[in-house]
Amino acid sequence: MSRNPVIIAYDISADRTRRRVYQILLEWRLDGQKSLHECVLSATEAQELFIQLGQAIDPATDRLLLAWVAPRRPLFARGAGRVDALFVKLLNIR
C-alpha cells in the first residue's frame, strides 16, 4: 500500500464544527497549523478521512480541500524553512 503526502485545508464558519474537524485530523496528521494540515495517506485512507471530515462539516457554509502533493514535483516557497527528515523534498515553512 503506497502512501503519499496530502495537504488538507478548510474554511469552517462554526467554532464547534471547527473543533470537531480538528479532533478528527489529530488522529491522521503529521503536522499542521490553524486550518492547514499535512498527512501521509494511502488512497483508501484519504477516502476514509475525506468521508469523516465531510460528515462533520456543513457543505452550505464550510469548505474542505484535500490535495495530493506530487513528491517528484518542485516545491516553491518563501521564508525560512527546514527540510522534514521523512520527506526530504518537503519544506516546512515556519
C-alpha positions in Angstrom: 0.0 0.0 0.0 1.6 3.2 -1.2 1.3 6.3 1.0 1.8 9.8 -0.2 1.8 13.3 1.3 -1.5 15.1 1.4 -2.4 18.7 2.3 -5.9 19.3 3.9 -7.2 22.8 4.2 -10.6 24.0 5.4 -12.6 27.1 6.0 -15.3 26.4 8.6 -17.7 29.0 9.9 -18.8 27.5 13.3 -16.3 27.1 16.2 -17.9 23.8 17.3 -17.6 22.3 13.8 -14.0 23.6 13.5 -13.1 21.9 16.8 -14.7 18.6 15.6 -12.7 18.7 12.3 -9.5 19.4 14.2 -10.1 16.5 16.6 -10.6 14.1 13.6 -7.4 15.4 12.0 -5.3 14.9 15.1 -5.6 11.2 14.6 -4.3 11.4 11.0 -1.9 14.3 10.6 1.8 14.7 10.8 1.8 18.4 11.4 -0.4 21.5 10.8 -1.4 24.9 11.8 -4.9 26.5 12.1 -6.7 25.3 9.0 -3.9 23.6 7.0 -2.7 20.1 7.9 -0.1 17.7 6.4 -0.8 13.9 6.3 0.7 10.9 4.7 -2.1 8.6 3.4 -2.9 5.8 1.1 -5.7 6.3 -1.4 -8.0 4.3 0.9 -7.1 6.2 4.0 -7.6 9.5 2.1 -11.1 8.4 1.1 -11.9 7.5 4.7 -10.6 10.7 6.1 -12.5 12.8 3.5 -15.7 11.0 4.4 -15.2 11.6 8.1 -14.5 15.3 7.5 -17.3 15.6 5.0 -19.8 14.3 7.6 -18.6 16.8 10.2 -19.0 19.9 8.1 -21.9 21.8 6.7 -21.5 22.0 2.9 -23.7 25.1 2.7 -21.3 27.2 4.8 -18.0 25.3 5.0 -15.2 24.4 2.6 -12.9 21.4 2.6 -9.9 20.7 0.3 -7.7 17.5 0.2 -4.8 17.8 -2.3 -2.1 15.3 -3.0 1.4 16.6 -3.0 3.3 15.2 -6.0 6.6 14.0 -4.5 8.6 14.4 -7.7 7.4 18.0 -8.5 9.5 21.0 -7.5 8.2 23.0 -4.5 8.3 26.7 -4.3 8.4 28.6 -1.0 9.3 31.9 0.5 10.6 32.4 4.0 12.7 30.4 6.4 12.2 26.7 6.4 13.5 23.3 7.3 13.6 20.0 5.5 11.5 17.3 7.0 13.5 14.1 7.5 10.6 11.9 6.4 10.3 13.5 3.0 13.5 15.3 2.0 11.7 17.2 -0.8 9.1 18.7 1.5 10.0 22.1 3.1 8.2 23.2 6.3 7.9 26.9 6.4 7.9 28.3 10.0 
